[in-house]
Amino acid sequence: MKKTLIAGLLLVTAAWMMAFRPAPPATLKWYTWEEAVELNKTKPKKMFVDVYTDWCGWCKKMDKSTFADPAVAAYLAENFYPVKLNAEQKADIQFAGETFKYMENEGGRGGVHTLAYSLLDGKMGYPAMVYLNEKFERIMISPGYKEVPAMLKELKFAAEEQYTKTTWDAYNAAN
């Protein structure tokens, strides 16, 4: 009887704790390139493009740490259309009257999507982030893994249009 009572109390306590715990933070909504372009037609917003590959370990680490951080996720969602672009995707992308395609490397081993290649000026390293203004003009390319503080600094540089007043290097040194 005593064991049943204790088990019952534990069960009620667990249920009560589950009912009143805070909701988990919402995960960041990532868009495809096409979705972001379509949304930009009715509500112009800057784009943040995360150029990644499926085999990139640092890309996966950023997804689990930097992009999962509540402050980064909230800032991205409020100020940008966050886009995931697989640099090796096979599907064509229609944009600005052009068709961007997957192109195999010479020798047939691997390849790259021409939109990723264009956004990164052919400097194919992952992860790489590309910031675009509302007219799809590139603000900056940011290669490499970023911890939360560095990512927030970059996001603010682009969202607050600091790039119209100073260079990234000067802004980064001063802030």
Secondary structure by P-SEA (a helix, b strand, c coil): caaaaaaaaaaaaaaaaaaccccccccbbbbcaaaaaaaaacbbbbbbbbccccccaaaaaaaacccccaaaaaaaaacccbbbbcccccbbbbcccbbbbbbbcccccbbbbaaaaaaacccccccbbbbbcccccccccccccccaaaaaaaaaaaaacccccccaaaaaaac
